[in-house]
Each structure stands twice: as C-alpha cells, then as structure tokens.
Amino acid sequence: MAIGWLTVLKMVPWGDVIDNAPKVASGAKKLWQSVGKKPVPATSGTAVPVQDVLPTESPAVAALQSQVAELQVAVADLHQQMLVSSELIQSLANQNTQLIKRVEVNRVRLLWLAAWVLGLSVALVSQFF
C-alpha cells in the first residue's frame, strides 16, 4: 500500500505545484469575490405573477406559470450551490497555500539538517584519520 503512495507522490511535479500555489489562491479569491457579490435571483414569491399580466383562462398559460415558477426555484438552487462551491474552492486554495508554505519550510530545514550531518560526518572522519 505504501509503495502505491510513494509512486503517486513521486509523479507529482512539486516544483510546479509550489510555483502555482499563489496563482490558485488569488484565482479562488477572485472567484469568491465575484460570486459572493452577485445577488440571489428572484424566486417565485418575489416575481410578478404571470396571472397579473395574462388572463389565466387558458391551460397553456397555467402550464407556463408553473414552468416559470419551477425554473425560478431551480435557478435559486443553482445559485446557492455556486456560492457553496466557490466558498469551498477558496477554502481549499487557502489550505493549499498553507500546505505549500509548510512544505517549503520543511525543505529548508531538511537542507540545513543535511548540511549539519555532512559537516559532522566530515569532522568525525577527520578525527579518525
């Protein structure tokens, strides 16, 4: 099981991920700002009833009224889903940015540790010879 994860992790272009993390975060912020500012579309309760505009004696008009009401509800639901999705994208982009920062800190620490180990190894070997 661990071999599969190692293979997957080796295949990820980490340099590209680190380079593009700020772009992903700023794109998610722009998306959230543009989507969050849009007003929620009017639902059937706030729209002008079709019966006030057209006479309702015709069954076709009644069918159109029900279709318009259903479409208004569907649009409101889709708008709510879009808000939730864009909020999730922004959250994931922020988490990705934090993760990339931590990976970079660990990379620098690992380089310092490797330098210390190399220095100590050289000092230890020079003690014996």
N, C-alpha and C positions, 0 to 999 in steps of 0.2 A: 504494500500500500504506500509506503514512504517513497519507494522508487518512482511511482507514478507522479507524486507531488514534486519530487526533485526534477523530473523531466519537464514537467509543466513550468516550474519556476525558472529553469534554465532557458526555456524557449521565449520567455517574456523579454522584450527589449527594454531593459530597465533604464537605460540612458534616455530613450525616447519618452518613457513614462515620466521620468523626473523632469525632462525639459518641457513637456506639455502640461504638467500639472497646473501651473499658474494660468495657462490659457483655458483649461477646462473650468477652473474655478471662476474666472472672470466671465466666461460664457454662461455658466449657470446663474451667476448673479444678474447678468443682463436679462436672461430669460425670466427669472423670478420677478425682476422689476417691471418688465413689460407685461407679463401675465397678471401680476398682482394688482396692477393699476387699472386693468380693464373692469368695467362694471359688470355685474351679473346680468345676463339678459332677462328681459321681462318674461314672467311666467303668465299662464293663462289667467291668473287672478288680477294682474295689473294691466293686461292688454284690453283694448277696446273690444267689446263683444261684437262679433260679426252680425248678430241679430239687430243691433242698433243701426248698422249700415245697410243691411239687406233684409228683405222680408223672409221670415222663416217658414213660409208655407211649403216651400219646395224641399223634398227629401235630399236633393243634391246639396242644397245649402247647409242642411243639418250635417251631412256627411263631411262637408268641407270644414265646418266648425269643429267637429270632433278631431279631424286630422290636424287642424291648426293647433288645437289645444295639446294634442299628443306631441306634436313637433316642438312646441314651446317647452314642454316638460323635458323632452329629450335634449334640447339644446342647453337648458339649465343644468341637467345632469352631466352633460359632456363638459360644460364649463367648470363645474365643480371638480370633476375628475382631472381636468387640465391643471387646475390650481394645486390639487394634491400632488400630481405628478411633478410639476415644476418645483414644488417645495421639497419633494424627495430628491430630485436631481441636485438642487442646491445643497441639501444636506450631505449627499454623497460626495459632491465636489469638495465641500469643506473638509470632510473626513479624509478624502484622498490627498488634499493639500497637507493636512496634518501628518498623515502617514508618510508622505514623501519627505517632509522635514525631519521626521524621526529617523527614517532610513538614511538620510544624508548625515545626520549627527552620528549615527552608529557606524557609518562608513568611515568618517573622520576618526572616530575613536579606535576603530579597528586598525587603521593605518598607523596611528600613534602607538598602539599596543604592539603591532608588528615591528615598528622601529625600535621600541624598547627591548623586545625579545631578541631582535637581531643584535642590538648593542650589548645586551647582557651575555649573549652567546659568544660574541667576539671577545668580551672581557674574560669569560670563563675559559675559553680555549687558550687565550694568551697567558692565563695563569699556569696552565699545564705545560706549555712549551716555552 
